[in-house]
Amino acid sequence: MCGWTLRAALHRECGTEKRFLLYSYMKMDKSLGLIFLWICVGFVCYGTHAALMEKLADVKICADKDCSYVLSMAKALEDYVASDCRYINLRRGQIIYVFSKLKPAEGAGVFWSGSVYGERYVDQMGVIGYFPSNHVNETHVFQKKTFEIPTTDMDFFCA
């Protein structure tokens, strides 16, 4: 008697009826996979409504040309509640890794971008956003040599 394996179906060791059933099962499995993929893509598209926000500055200061290295570490002096999705919330005493510092236009506030760190803030770790520099105290500078890089629209993308 022939088993229900793909090898058996491909080598025609089974009867025609069993091969047809196996082929139908495989075809149905592909259809279910495509439906599942379509549903997942729908959820991703639904969750990715985003908007470009106004630029906070035209130039940013970074530790490297890609702004991927940590520039410094800071400690939050007071709580800060984010006004939109470009910003991160800060809690007093929280440690923040600073990735860039915006060079403000005349009369504008000074904002830095960074990510929070600490076991108490696991839910926020890895989220990078802007915060006002006057709400933090820079505790350690990792990179003294810096680069001035023009900001792009993607720097202020709000997802």
Salt bridges, closest charged atoms under 4 A:
ASP58 OD1 - LYS55 NZ 3.91
GLU78 OE1 - HIS135 NE2 3.70
ASP84 OD2 - ARG86 NH2 2.88
GLU138 OE2 - LYS101 NZ 2.82
GLU148 OE2 - LYS103 NZ 2.82
ASP155 OD1 - LYS60 NZ 2.81
